[in-house]
Amino acid sequence: MFEFQILIPGAGPAAGTSKVVAPFDGKVIATLPACDETHVEQALSTAAALYHDRAGWIPLHERVVILERAVELMSGQIEELAIGAATEGGKPLLDSRVEANRAVDGLKLCIEAIRSDQGEVVPVGGTASGAHRMAFTRREPIGVVVAVSAFNHPLNLIVHQVAAAVAAGCPVIVKPAGDTPLSCIRFVQLLHQAGLPPEWCQVVITDSNEIAERLVTDRRVAFFSFIGSAKVGWMLRSKLAPGTRCALEHGGAAPLIIASDADLDLALPAVTKGGFYHAGQVCVSVQRVFAHRSIARGFAERLAENAAALKVGDPVLAETEIGPLIRPGEVTRVHSWVSEAVADGAELLSGGKPVSETCYPCTVLYQPPEQAKVSQQEIFGPVVCVYEFDKLDSAIERANQLPFAFQAAIYSRSIDTALRAFRGLHASAVMVNDHTAFRVDGMPFAGLSQSGLGVGGISHTIHDMTIGKMMVMHSPEI
């Protein structure tokens, strides 16, 4: 497909190879050279040396120019990038095109952030001890950034982690998801083509957990950016070197409440999209729908009709709406969870039987037991559960029962109902008359409790990757 070399300047020969397969049909689409501990050491040594050579830091105006060139380069390759992301990650082409355009916008947000947030004036003259003094901060890079990314948005997530580090002025080393490294590699090559010296953005390709852990936990890492499972994220955080800052983005089991006065014609298409987009492999996918008893059955049946009508298949075909799960084992897992719920009393309204070894149909379960896996854990598959409720407060209480908290939603025509849900739901964001998976790339995006640590979103990430360094000046002329 394209020629690839290890993107670590000065690195020795590859330690082996890593195959990338298309999740839809299992075909090998690339064979990449793999890294070992010597490559990791080379990458870390290079990045640390760059940071410690303060005279060699890339000035802000040059970073802006590099990012502007990257915008221009990416804008001319949207279709190629989208097809690549769809092929390796399984997200349908129509959605991968959206992702590619969002990635370009993410670069623009990086430029806006570093142009507008360069520091602040610190008030110090309000007391006698501060007389004849002035203080201000300027933003400086925090140090070496290591980014470990997830498969489900193989291009846009890399922009959020890597482009943000470049904008902040940090040397960055990225380890993309083993299932979807190609979009990351293409993006890094575009940054290099745009003028970023290769040493400032390096890529580690490895299927070894030990090598990845060696990279992440090194004492030279100043900031660790992680997007992936809670189990892995919290484990890696526990092993970080003293002083390493981090941001963790995990997943959840997003709750959405349908009040008795909700506009169902508005809610149905949104819940359909928010629940089944990318086969449910999104950290804020609609998973648990709490619908008022008076409308729950009708809503669930209409949702099931919508689900059954979605076209499941090859993600690179224009007509495909739902692609494969990332690995065949995920189809097996999702089906076992659905089967368990049905055996324990859930009503199957749509789907429920694998389409193929790699694809699972859009499935709607009605009233699954509270203790079923589909009710307690993140499904990360195309399954939406609908539960009845009588009182809003009970729906809020049930929504808050799990140890995850990310984005939530409420559908209602009443401002009071919406505000009550906003106040009561344990979430970092509550969408009113929209689905839980809504996101624009500049807004804060934060998992609470077991769902993560820190705040994502382009400007917020750049802020975390920089420090506000203060200067205090003392002069009788002040």
VENFEN-V411896 format. One record per backbone hydrogen bond with DSSP energy under -1.0 kcal/mol. NH is the residue of the N-H (numbers start at 1). CO is the residue of the C=O. E is the energy in kcal/mol with one decimal. If there is no record, write none. Layout:
BEGIN
nh;co;e
NH;CO;E
NH;CO;E
END
This chain:
BEGIN
nh;co;e
8;6;-1.5
11;8;-2.2
15;34;-2.7
18;32;-2.8
20;30;-2.9
22;27;-2.7
26;22;-2.5
29;20;-3.2
30;20;-1.3
32;18;-3.2
34;16;-2.3
35;205;-3.1
40;36;-2.0
41;37;-2.5
42;38;-2.0
43;39;-2.6
44;40;-2.6
45;41;-2.7
46;42;-2.3
47;43;-2.5
48;44;-2.8
49;45;-2.1
50;46;-2.1
51;47;-2.1
52;48;-2.3
53;49;-1.4
54;52;-1.5
56;53;-1.9
57;54;-1.3
63;59;-2.1
64;60;-2.3
65;61;-1.7
66;62;-2.4
67;63;-2.5
68;64;-2.4
69;65;-2.4
70;66;-2.1
71;67;-2.2
72;68;-1.9
73;69;-2.6
74;70;-2.9
75;71;-2.4
76;72;-1.0
77;74;-2.0
81;77;-2.8
82;78;-2.6
83;79;-2.6
84;80;-2.2
85;81;-2.4
86;82;-2.6
87;83;-2.4
88;84;-2.2
89;85;-2.3
90;86;-1.8
93;315;-2.8
96;92;-2.6
97;93;-2.4
99;95;-2.2
100;96;-2.5
101;97;-2.1
102;98;-2.4
103;99;-2.2
104;100;-1.6
105;101;-2.1
106;102;-2.4
107;103;-1.7
108;104;-1.8
109;105;-2.4
110;106;-1.9
111;107;-1.9
112;108;-2.4
113;109;-2.4
114;110;-2.1
115;111;-1.7
116;112;-1.7
117;113;-2.0
122;135;-2.3
130;127;-1.2
131;128;-1.5
133;130;-1.0
134;473;-2.0
136;471;-2.0
137;120;-2.6
138;469;-1.8
140;467;-2.2
142;465;-2.5
145;171;-2.8
146;223;-2.5
147;173;-2.6
148;225;-3.0
149;175;-1.9
157;153;-2.1
159;155;-1.7
160;156;-2.1
161;157;-1.7
162;158;-3.6
164;159;-1.1
165;161;-1.2
166;162;-2.5
167;163;-2.7
168;164;-2.2
170;165;-2.6
172;200;-2.4
173;145;-2.6
174;202;-2.7
175;147;-3.3
185;181;-2.3
186;182;-2.6
187;183;-2.2
188;184;-2.7
189;185;-2.5
190;186;-1.9
191;187;-2.2
192;188;-2.3
193;189;-2.5
194;190;-2.0
195;192;-1.4
196;191;-2.3
200;197;-2.2
201;198;-1.2
202;172;-2.3
203;7;-1.6
204;174;-2.5
212;208;-2.0
213;209;-2.5
214;210;-2.1
215;211;-1.9
216;212;-2.3
217;213;-2.5
221;218;-1.7
222;144;-2.2
223;144;-1.9
224;245;-2.3
225;146;-2.7
226;247;-2.7
227;148;-1.9
228;249;-2.2
233;229;-2.7
234;230;-2.7
235;231;-1.3
236;232;-2.6
237;233;-2.2
238;234;-1.8
239;236;-1.2
240;237;-1.3
244;241;-2.1
245;222;-2.6
247;224;-2.3
248;453;-2.2
249;226;-2.1
250;451;-2.3
256;288;-2.6
257;409;-2.3
258;290;-3.1
259;411;-2.4
262;259;-1.8
264;262;-1.1
267;263;-2.3
268;264;-2.8
271;267;-3.1
272;268;-2.4
273;269;-2.1
274;270;-3.3
275;271;-2.2
276;272;-1.7
277;273;-2.2
279;276;-1.7
280;277;-1.4
281;278;-2.2
282;280;-1.5
285;282;-1.8
286;274;-1.9
287;254;-2.1
288;254;-2.4
289;385;-3.3
290;256;-2.8
291;387;-2.9
292;258;-2.2
293;389;-2.8
295;292;-2.2
296;292;-1.8
299;295;-2.6
300;296;-2.8
301;297;-2.3
302;298;-2.1
303;299;-2.6
304;300;-2.3
305;301;-1.9
306;302;-2.2
307;303;-2.7
308;304;-2.6
309;305;-1.1
310;307;-1.1
313;322;-2.4
317;314;-1.6
320;317;-1.3
321;311;-2.4
322;311;-2.4
325;358;-2.4
330;327;-1.5
332;328;-1.8
333;329;-2.2
334;330;-2.8
335;331;-2.4
336;332;-2.0
337;333;-2.0
338;334;-2.4
339;335;-2.8
340;336;-2.2
341;337;-2.1
342;338;-2.4
343;339;-2.5
344;340;-1.5
345;342;-1.6
346;341;-2.7
347;366;-2.6
349;364;-2.7
350;364;-1.0
355;359;-1.6
356;359;-1.7
363;382;-2.9
365;384;-2.4
366;347;-2.9
367;386;-3.4
372;369;-1.3
375;372;-1.3
376;372;-1.3
377;373;-2.8
383;381;-2.4
384;363;-2.5
385;287;-3.0
386;365;-2.8
387;289;-3.1
389;291;-1.5
395;391;-1.7
396;392;-2.5
397;393;-2.3
398;394;-2.4
399;395;-2.4
400;396;-1.6
401;398;-1.2
408;429;-2.4
409;255;-1.3
410;431;-2.4
411;257;-2.7
418;414;-2.2
419;415;-2.5
420;416;-2.3
421;417;-2.2
422;418;-2.5
423;419;-2.3
424;420;-2.1
425;421;-2.8
427;425;-1.2
428;406;-2.5
429;406;-1.1
431;408;-2.9
433;410;-3.1
438;435;-1.3
443;440;-1.3
445;456;-1.3
448;405;-4.1
450;403;-2.1
451;448;-2.9
453;248;-2.5
456;445;-3.0
458;441;-2.0
461;457;-2.8
462;458;-2.4
463;459;-2.1
464;460;-1.9
465;461;-1.7
466;463;-1.2
467;140;-2.7
469;138;-2.5
469;467;-1.1
471;136;-3.0
473;134;-3.2
475;132;-2.4
478;475;-1.7
END
